[in-house]
Amino acid sequence: MIDLDGRTALVTGAARGIGRATAVALAAAGARVLASDLARPVEGLTYDTAAPDDLDQTVRQITDAGGQALAARADVRDVDALRQATADAVARFGGLDLVVANAGIASWPQSTWQATEEQWQTMLDVTLTGTWNTCRATIPALLDGGRGGSIVIVSSSAGLKPLPTIGHYSAAKAGLVGLMRSLALELAPERIRVNTVHPGGTTTEMTTNPAAEAWEATAPGVGETLGLPLSDVRMEPLDIAYAIRWLCSEEARFVTGTTQLIDAGALLR
Ligand SMILES: NC(=O)c1ccc[n+]([C@@H]2O[C@H](COP(=O)([O-])OP(=O)(O)OC[C@H]3O[C@@H](n4cnc5c(N)ncnc54)[C@H](O)[C@@H]3O)[C@@H](O)[C@H]2O)c1
């Protein structure tokens, strides 16, 4: 049984989907959770990101079950806001041990080379730079604790295999692997482990909105690439949260620098 009692976690993109499931799963194992999200729309997207109520709901779900949680409104593009969220976690819970860099967005250009400058730049700003921001805002607190720690970066199966038309997403998610490997090497002497998880298709508002469904139905080659050999239904956020929670736990104490696939076999095709 995974025990995170006495540990504090910061989770970005925690207002819903995989981030919320992770925050709730970490808390169920005893961790205190700083749930962070921008909780407003991201400019230029064709679906809604989370709202303030969603973030409150994550915190309520944890506290109603007897856990401890705090919310922070922070855009991962704003490193100062992440530093403030980190400071809030340390002030309230006495330290920081676990970081889950999960916040992410989707957009669906007609093709990779026809993506607009805005689609390209916003993707890199949120997904790649936002994750670097999350790491550089939180690592000082992990080091201060002197107890080691675990950073889990949420990439995607699309960071390891091509998906038609969304090369900007694949490029950002593949970039996270390079970031993770460098950090894993640099932080190993401090017993801070760093890993990426690579979900395949998972049922969240990122994948079930009309723009995502239109892309899946019409973009050439997408349907067969997204198929999950192990399952005819999409995975659920908890399927990913359990893998993240394991990487956060002592059960994974020698696991660092790895790319953890949770994709129901999607990469086999
Ligand atoms: N759902 C899938 O099939 C799938 C597959 C592979 C990888 N992922 C990755 O999993 C992660 C979570 O996605 P999800 O499926 O739960 O989607 P989601 O849209 O339900 O959740 C993403 C969360 O991130 C938040 N967010 C977006 N931009 C932000 C920003 N700039 N700053 C802070 N928070 C921000 C949103 O408000 C939202 O709460 C993402 O990194 C996504 O790329 C998802």
The ligand as a Tripos MOL2 file, in Angstrom:
@<TRIPOS>MOLECULE
LIG
   44    48     1     0     0
SMALL
NO_CHARGES

@<TRIPOS>ATOM
      1 N1         -6.3630   13.2830  -22.0110 N.am      1 LIG1
      2 C1         -5.4780   12.6520  -22.7610 C.2       1 LIG1
      3 O1         -5.8140   11.8030  -23.5900 O.2       1 LIG1
      4 C2         -4.0120   12.9520  -22.5750 C.ar      1 LIG1
      5 C3         -3.0900   12.1220  -23.2420 C.ar      1 LIG1
      6 C4         -1.7420   12.3670  -23.0940 C.ar      1 LIG1
      7 C5         -1.3060   13.4040  -22.3020 C.ar      1 LIG1
      8 N2         -2.2060   14.2140  -21.6730 N.ar      1 LIG1
      9 C6         -1.6820   15.3060  -20.8640 C.3       1 LIG1
     10 O2         -2.2250   15.2310  -19.5700 O.3       1 LIG1
     11 C7         -2.2230   16.5290  -18.9910 C.3       1 LIG1
     12 C8         -3.5860   16.8260  -18.3850 C.3       1 LIG1
     13 O3         -4.5370   16.8820  -19.4270 O.3       1 LIG1
     14 P1         -6.0690   16.4430  -19.2690 P.3       1 LIG1
     15 O4         -6.3160   15.4220  -20.2940 O.co2     1 LIG1
     16 O5         -6.3710   16.1670  -17.8590 O.co2     1 LIG1
     17 O6         -6.7960   17.7750  -19.7900 O.3       1 LIG1
     18 P2         -7.7160   18.8830  -19.0560 P.3       1 LIG1
     19 O7         -7.9070   19.9490  -20.0670 O.co2     1 LIG1
     20 O8         -8.8960   18.2500  -18.4510 O.co2     1 LIG1
     21 O9         -6.7860   19.3740  -17.8600 O.3       1 LIG1
     22 C9         -5.7110   20.2590  -18.0640 C.3       1 LIG1
     23 C10        -5.6870   21.2400  -16.9080 C.3       1 LIG1
     24 O10        -4.5560   22.1270  -17.1090 O.3       1 LIG1
     25 C11        -5.0020   23.4560  -16.8530 C.3       1 LIG1
     26 N3         -4.1520   24.3970  -17.5940 N.ar      1 LIG1
     27 C12        -4.1540   24.6350  -18.9270 C.ar      1 LIG1
     28 N4         -3.2810   25.6150  -19.2180 N.ar      1 LIG1
     29 C13        -2.7230   25.9950  -18.0450 C.ar      1 LIG1
     30 C14        -1.7690   26.9740  -17.6930 C.ar      1 LIG1
     31 N5         -1.2230   27.7800  -18.6200 N.pl3     1 LIG1
     32 N6         -1.4240   27.1090  -16.3990 N.ar      1 LIG1
     33 C15        -1.9880   26.3200  -15.4460 C.ar      1 LIG1
     34 N7         -2.9230   25.4020  -15.7020 N.ar      1 LIG1
     35 C16        -3.2760   25.2280  -16.9990 C.ar      1 LIG1
     36 C17        -6.4520   23.4790  -17.3230 C.3       1 LIG1
     37 O11        -7.1780   24.5620  -16.7550 O.3       1 LIG1
     38 C18        -6.9520   22.1160  -16.8660 C.3       1 LIG1
     39 O12        -7.4610   22.1450  -15.5530 O.3       1 LIG1
     40 C19        -1.8300   17.4950  -20.1000 C.3       1 LIG1
     41 O13        -0.4550   17.8170  -19.9780 O.3       1 LIG1
     42 C20        -2.0750   16.6730  -21.3580 C.3       1 LIG1
     43 O14        -1.2840   17.1000  -22.4460 O.3       1 LIG1
     44 C21        -3.5510   14.0070  -21.7920 C.ar      1 LIG1
@<TRIPOS>BOND
     1     1     2 1
     2     2     3 2
     3     2     4 1
     4     4     5 ar
     5     4    44 ar
     6     5     6 ar
     7     6     7 ar
     8     7     8 ar
     9     8     9 1
    10     8    44 ar
    11     9    10 1
    12     9    42 1
    13    10    11 1
    14    11    12 1
    15    11    40 1
    16    12    13 1
    17    13    14 1
    18    14    15 2
    19    14    16 1
    20    14    17 1
    21    17    18 1
    22    18    19 2
    23    18    20 1
    24    18    21 1
    25    21    22 1
    26    22    23 1
    27    23    24 1
    28    23    38 1
    29    24    25 1
    30    25    26 1
    31    25    36 1
    32    26    27 ar
    33    26    35 ar
    34    27    28 ar
    35    28    29 ar
    36    29    30 ar
    37    29    35 ar
    38    30    31 1
    39    30    32 ar
    40    32    33 ar
    41    33    34 ar
    42    34    35 ar
    43    36    37 1
    44    36    38 1
    45    38    39 1
    46    40    41 1
    47    40    42 1
    48    42    43 1
@<TRIPOS>SUBSTRUCTURE
     1 LIG1         1 GROUP 0 **** ****
